[in-house]
Amino acid sequence: MDYPKSCSAAVVREFGKDINIEEVPVPQEIEDRALLVKIECSSICGTDVHLWEGSLSLNVDLPVILGHEMVGRIVAMGKNADVDSVGQHLKIGDRVIWAHTNCDSCYYCTVEKQPTLCINRRAYMYETMEKFPYLMGGFAEYGYIVPESGRIRIPESIEDSIASLSSCAFRSVINAMDQTGPIRHSDTVVIQGTGPLGLLAIGVAKVSGAKKIIAIGAPDTRLELAKDFGADETISIERYDYNERNRRIMDETNGRGANIVFEFSGHPKAFVEGIEFIAKGGRYMVVGQLGDGTVQIAPSMITKKNLKVMGSFSGDISHYWKAVQFIEKHQRDIPFHKLISNEYSLKNVNVALKRMQSFQEIKPVLYPWK
């Protein structure tokens, strides 16, 4: 056994308060099909910030280890854990990403085939660190992959910080794209939000062959990145009000509106705008709304325009796999590395979170061993 009995981890005990680095037990017995990994890095997701703030409309069993977008290197394996979720062989030393669990036996898993809606789902970062297996978050030196978690081996050609994107941000984008359906070569696509998910979605839409991609967001540095990822036009929410944004969209689409709109902003008011931006017969995919905010809309807009309005939550292990495959194929064409805005050690987690909170970072990465 070449791993310790405890390790350092960033523990949230009270919402909105500075996080302490604590010693957390490392499981000494590895369950069948479970893995113990040494965390290589964890990228910080906007959801990490919202959980720390206490603004998520999801259950959190404090105290928790923050972080759910991570890459780990296998240091110990339970029995029957020698293949990943797509049949690739696993061994000590391999790098993996891993998914929240689903039970494969509830209504949503078996009948609806929607494992992200599993009623028995266990989610990393939301479970207390005071109960076995303790290491249920990414901002730690070690992580525990429970038997029910899907896992994907990372190809050697993908570096840790880029691979970590597939653990949340990119798999969420891939799931949303899958549910939205094909993007045609004649489609105009609007992306609301130029955070990591919006930028990644621009890249996928570009590869999918969209005729025109319009990104709406701020600040200007993010809009420049949007162009790097493939946006044809950008609209600043800092310089253009709603009426001007709507006019710009109509000007770019011959007065029809966009065929597909993706909401990745997280701002409830964006939903009202998105309904306006869509052409008749268009599709609206809502991904960014995880808070408690409310808005008022005219439902008749959905009827009169014959719209398809959809939501997409998280992603199952197939989307992790597809995200990794996309990165492996397109990492020379799409500047994924430009999303990585900074690197921090685990002890500087509060600095990283506050900079993320104030939009000074796009996708900072924590390295627990620095």
Secondary structure as the mmCIF struct_conf table of DSSP 4:
data_model
#
loop_
_struct_conf.conf_type_id
_struct_conf.id
_struct_conf.beg_label_comp_id
_struct_conf.beg_label_asym_id
_struct_conf.beg_label_seq_id
_struct_conf.end_label_comp_id
_struct_conf.end_label_asym_id
_struct_conf.end_label_seq_id
BEND BEND1 TYR A 3 TYR A 3
BEND BEND2 LYS A 5 LYS A 5
STRN STRN1 SER A 6 VAL A 12
BEND BEND3 GLU A 14 GLU A 14
TURN_TY1_P TURN_TY1_P1 PHE A 15 GLY A 16
BEND BEND4 LYS A 17 LYS A 17
HELX_LH_PP_P HELX_LH_PP_P1 ASP A 18 ILE A 19
STRN STRN2 ASN A 20 PRO A 25
BEND BEND5 GLN A 28 GLU A 29
HELX_LH_PP_P HELX_LH_PP_P2 ILE A 30 GLU A 31
TURN_TY1_P TURN_TY1_P2 ASP A 32 ARG A 33
STRN STRN3 LEU A 35 SER A 43
HELX_LH_PP_P HELX_LH_PP_P3 ILE A 44 CYS A 45
HELX_RH_AL_P HELX_RH_AL_P1 GLY A 46 GLU A 53
TURN_TY1_P TURN_TY1_P3 GLY A 54 GLY A 54
BEND BEND6 SER A 57 LEU A 58
BEND BEND7 LEU A 62 PRO A 63
STRN STRN4 VAL A 64 ILE A 65
STRN STRN5 MET A 70 MET A 77
TURN_TY1_P TURN_TY1_P4 LYS A 79 ASN A 80
BEND BEND8 ASP A 82 ASP A 82
STRN STRN6 VAL A 83 VAL A 83
TURN_TY1_P TURN_TY1_P5 SER A 85 VAL A 86
BEND BEND9 GLY A 87 GLY A 87
STRN STRN7 HIS A 89 HIS A 89
TURN_TY1_P TURN_TY1_P6 ILE A 92 GLY A 93
STRN STRN8 ARG A 95 THR A 101
BEND BEND10 ASP A 104 CYS A 106
HELX_RH_AL_P HELX_RH_AL_P2 TYR A 107 THR A 110
TURN_TY1_P TURN_TY1_P7 VAL A 111 VAL A 111
BEND BEND11 GLU A 112 GLU A 112
HELX_RH_3T_P HELX_RH_3T_P1 PRO A 115 LEU A 117
TURN_TY1_P TURN_TY1_P8 ILE A 119 ASN A 120
TURN_TY1_P TURN_TY1_P9 TYR A 124 TYR A 126
BEND BEND12 GLU A 127 GLU A 127
STRN STRN9 THR A 128 THR A 128
TURN_TY1_P TURN_TY1_P10 MET A 129 GLU A 130
BEND BEND13 LYS A 131 LYS A 131
TURN_TY1_P TURN_TY1_P11 PHE A 132 PRO A 133
BEND BEND14 GLY A 137 PHE A 139
STRN STRN10 ALA A 140 ALA A 140
BEND BEND15 GLU A 141 GLU A 141
STRN STRN11 TYR A 142 ILE A 145
TURN_TY1_P TURN_TY1_P12 PRO A 147 GLU A 148
STRN STRN12 SER A 149 ARG A 153
HELX_LH_PP_P HELX_LH_PP_P4 ILE A 154 PRO A 155
TURN_TY1_P TURN_TY1_P13 GLU A 156 SER A 157
BEND BEND16 ILE A 158 ILE A 158
HELX_RH_AL_P HELX_RH_AL_P3 ASP A 160 ALA A 163
HELX_RH_3T_P HELX_RH_3T_P2 SER A 164 SER A 167
TURN_TY1_P TURN_TY1_P14 CYS A 168 CYS A 168
HELX_RH_AL_P HELX_RH_AL_P4 ALA A 169 THR A 180
HELX_LH_PP_P HELX_LH_PP_P5 PRO A 182 ARG A 184
TURN_TY1_P TURN_TY1_P15 HIS A 185 SER A 186
STRN STRN13 THR A 188 GLN A 192
BEND BEND17 GLY A 195 GLY A 195
HELX_RH_AL_P HELX_RH_AL_P5 PRO A 196 VAL A 207
TURN_TY1_P TURN_TY1_P16 SER A 208 GLY A 209
BEND BEND18 LYS A 211 LYS A 211
STRN STRN14 LYS A 212 GLY A 217
BEND BEND19 ALA A 218 ALA A 218
HELX_RH_AL_P HELX_RH_AL_P6 ASP A 220 PHE A 229
TURN_TY1_P TURN_TY1_P17 GLY A 230 GLY A 230
BEND BEND20 ASP A 232 ASP A 232
STRN STRN15 GLU A 233 SER A 236
TURN_TY1_P TURN_TY1_P18 ILE A 237 ARG A 239
HELX_RH_AL_P HELX_RH_AL_P7 TYR A 242 GLU A 252
TURN_TY1_P TURN_TY1_P19 THR A 253 GLY A 255
BEND BEND21 ARG A 256 ARG A 256
STRN STRN16 ALA A 258 GLU A 263
BEND BEND22 SER A 265 SER A 265
HELX_RH_AL_P HELX_RH_AL_P8 PRO A 268 PHE A 277
STRN STRN17 ILE A 278 VAL A 286
BEND BEND23 GLY A 288 GLY A 288
BEND BEND24 GLY A 291 ASP A 292
TURN_TY1_P TURN_TY1_P20 PRO A 299 PRO A 299
HELX_RH_AL_P HELX_RH_AL_P9 SER A 300 LYS A 305
TURN_TY1_P TURN_TY1_P21 ASN A 306 ASN A 306
STRN STRN18 LYS A 308 GLY A 311
BEND BEND25 SER A 314 SER A 314
HELX_RH_AL_P HELX_RH_AL_P10 ILE A 317 HIS A 330
TURN_TY1_P TURN_TY1_P22 GLN A 331 ASP A 333
BEND BEND26 ILE A 334 ILE A 334
HELX_RH_3T_P HELX_RH_3T_P3 PHE A 336 LEU A 339
STRN STRN19 ILE A 340 SER A 345
HELX_RH_3T_P HELX_RH_3T_P4 LEU A 346 ASN A 348
HELX_RH_AL_P HELX_RH_AL_P11 VAL A 349 GLN A 357
TURN_TY1_P TURN_TY1_P23 SER A 358 PHE A 359
BEND BEND27 GLN A 360 GLN A 360
BEND BEND28 ILE A 362 ILE A 362
STRN STRN20 LYS A 363 TYR A 367
TURN_TY1_P TURN_TY1_P24 PRO A 368 TRP A 369
#
